[in-house]
Amino acid sequence: MPGPIQSLSRAAAIMRLLAGGERRLGLSEVSTALDLAKGTAHGILRTLQQEGFVEQDPETGKYQLGAELLRLGQSYLDVHELRARALVWADDLARASGETVYLGVLH
């Protein structure tokens, strides 16, 4: 069986790196943290940006995760029957208690 595709593994590593911090990261920070050449990191970031997975601050040039990841995450949640069934129950509970209701699934 063939191994993983290196460029996809690197893109996933970049997204995980951006997800792990509380601040935006610059190209140098990304390339240093992942031991990638700046050109390689820049090419992956540019592609992720074009696809909406990463956004770049126009003033600082630093990167953060993009809204497309939220859309994909939402679609993951939408296919789970538990969420669909629990929404009605959770809404009723929130209304009756006046509190916020969160539902989690151990993964």
Secondary structure, DSSP 8 states (H G I E B T S, - for coil): -----HHHHHHHHHHHHHHH-SS-B-HHHHHHHHT--HHHHHHHHHHHHHTTSEEE-TTT--EEE-HHHHHHHHHHHHT-HHHHHHHHHHHHHHHHHSS--------
